[in-house]
Amino acid sequence: MTRAAGLERLAAFLADEGAEYAGSRNFDLGLEGRSTTSALSPYLRRRLITEAEVGAAAIAAFGDEGAEKFVSEVFWRTYFKGHLETHPAAWTGYLALAAEGHERIAAEPGLRRTYEAAIEGRSGIDCFDAWASELIETGWLHNHARMWFASIWIFTLRLPWALGAEFFMRHLLDGDPASNTLSWRWVAGLHTRGKHYVARAENIRRYTNGRFDSVGLDEYPDALDEPMPPREVPLPPADALPDGEVALLLHLDDLHPESLPLGTARVVRIGGLVAHADGASDQVKVADQSAMADGLARAEAHFGCAAGHTHSGWAYGLPVVTAWAPVGPSAMALPEGCLRVRRAGDENAWPLATRGYSRLRKAIPQLI
C-alpha cells in the first residue's frame, strides 16, 4: 500500500477501464470478472493520492465531459468527510449503537444466530453470502454490492445497521469512517430521512450478469427512523502554525506530507501514528502499516530528517503539527495539543457538504 502503487493503479485505470466507467460502473462482475471501477479508494482513503490529483488526471485523459461521472464519484468521499465534520454526532451515535447492538446479541439468542450467520456467509441468501465471504477474503467489495449488502442486512435480516457498518470497517481496505458510516445511514434512510435504498432481486440479477438469483428479500420495507438526527455544528477552525522548527505527526487519514501547507514552519522531526478501527482485520492492519511506512519514508526524503513511529518524547518538546484528521479513529487518537493544519481543498469543500451532495458537486471544477 504505497503512493507509487496508487499512481500506477490510476494510470492503468485511465488507460483501460476509465473510458467505459460511466456505462459499466454499476456492474459487479465478481472476483473472476473484469473490474468496472477504479479500485483507487484504498489509496484515497489514506490520502496516498489525493482527490484533486485523481480528478485532474481524469479530466486530462478524458476531458471535462468524459470524466464528469468518475470525478463526481471520487468527490463523494470529500462530501462525506465534510458532512461528518459538521455532523459529528453521526459518528458518536454509530459507536453507541454498535455497542448497544453487541449487548443485544449477547442477550438475544435469535439475533445472535442471525448475526453470526450473516458475518460468516451462512444467511442462506446466495448473493449476500458470496459478498460476505469476498469481503473477508479480499478486503474489498464493489460499491453496488456494498449497497445491496447493507440493504439486505438492514431490511431483510433485520440486523442493527451499526453492526453492519462495524463489520465493513473491520474488513474493508478502504474503510473510511465518514464514507462508511454515512453510506450505511443513507441505505437505512437516515442520512436523507425517509429515502432508503432497497435491494431488489431483479436489480441484483441484472447488474451481476445473472450470477445470483436471490429469493426471500424484503423488497418493500419502510425506512428506518431515529428520534434525534445528528445536529449540524460549525466546522472547527484549523490551528495557526508557528514559525521555526516543528515536529510533524503523520496519521492514516493523510499520508501525503509533501503537499501539506506548512507555511514558514520547518519540519525537523517526523513521527507516525497508526490508529486502526476497533477489531480491524489483519489485512487492514498490514495495509495501514505499509501505507504509514511509505508515508514516513517519503516524508524523511522530502524534509531531510529522520522519521519513525512515535514514542514517549519523540518530539523533543517541539510544537507538534499534523494534517487535519477527520472524525474517526485517527482524530480520537491524536495527542492533546497537536496543531492541526487543513488543506485548501478541504477548507473550501467541507462547508459545501452540510446538506445534500448537489451543492458540492456543482463546485467540483473550482475545487480541482
Residue, then its C-alpha position, 0 to 999 in steps of 0.5 A: m500500500t504505497r503512493a507509487a502503487g496508487l499512481e500506477r493503479l490510476a494510470a492503468f485505470l485511465a488507460d483501460e477501464g476509465a473510458e467505459y466507467a460511466g456505462s459499466r460502473n454499476f456492474d459487479l462482475g465478481l472476483e473472476g470478472r473484469s473490474t468496472t471501477s477504479a479500485l483507487s479508494p484504498y489509496l484515497r482513503r489514506r490520502l496516498i493520492t489525493e482527490a484533486e490529483v485523481g480528478a485532474a488526471a481524469i479530466a486530462a485523459f478524458g476531458d471535462e465531459g468524459a470524466e464528469k461521472f468518475v470525478s463526481e464519484v471520487f468527490w463523494r468521499t470529500y462530501f462525506k468527510g465534510h458532512l461528518e465534520t459538521h455532523p459529528a454526532a453521526w459518528t458518536g451515535y454509530l459507536a453507541l449503537a454498535a455497542e448497544g447492538h453487541e449487548r443485544i446479541a449477547a442477550e438475544p439468542g435469535l439475533r445472535r444466530t442471525y448475526e453470526a450467520a450473516i458475518e460468516g456467509r451462512s444467511g442462506i441468501d446466495c448473493f449476500d453470502a458470496w459478498a460476505s465471504e469476498l469481503i473477508e477474503t479480499g478486503w474489498l467489495h464493489n460499491h453496488a454490492r456494498m449497497w445491496f449488502a447493507s440493504i439486505w442486512i438492514f431490511t431483510l435480516r433485520l440486523p442493527w445497521a451499526l453492526g453492519a457498518e462495524f463489520f465493513m470497517r473491520h474488513l474493508l481496505d478502504g474503510d473510511p469512517a465518514s464514507n462508511t458510516l454515512s453510506w450505511r445511514w443513507v441505505a437505512g434512510l437516515h442520512t436523507r430521512g425517509k429515502h432508503y435504498v432497497a435491494r431488489a432481486e431483479n436489480i441484483r440479477r441484472y447488474t451481476n450478469g445473472r450470477f445470483d438469483s436471490v429469493g426471500l428479500d424484503e423488497y418493500p420495507d419502510a425506512l428506518d427512523e431515529p428520534m434525534p438526527p445528528r445536529e449540524v455544528p460549525l466546522p472547527p477552525a484549523d490551528a495557526l502554525p508557528d514559525g521555526e522548527v516543528a515536529l510533524l505527526l503523520h496519521l492514516d487519514d493523510l499520508h501525503p506530507e509533501s503537499l501539506p501547507l506548512g507555511t514558514a514552519r520547518v519540519v525537523r522531526i517526523g513521527g507516525l501514528v497508526a490508529h486502526a478501527d476497533g477489531a480491524s482485520d489483519q489485512v487492514k492492519v498490514a495495509d495501514q502499516s505499509a501505507m504509514a511506512d511509505g508515508l514516513a519514508r517519503a516524508e524523511a526524503h522530502f524534509g531531510c530528517a529522520a522519521g519513525h513511529t512515535h514514542s514517549g518524547w519523540a518530539y523533543g518538546l517541539p510544537v507538534v503539527t499534523a494534517w487535519a484528521p477527520v472524525g474517526p479513529s485517527a482524530m480520537a487518537l491524536p495527542e492533546g495539543c497537536l496543531r492541526v493544519r487543513r488543506a485548501g481543498d478541504e477548507n473550501a469543500w467541507p462547508l459545501a457538504t452540510r446538506g445534500y451532495s448537489r451543492l458540492r458537486k456543482a463546485i467540483p471544477q473550482l475545487i480541482 
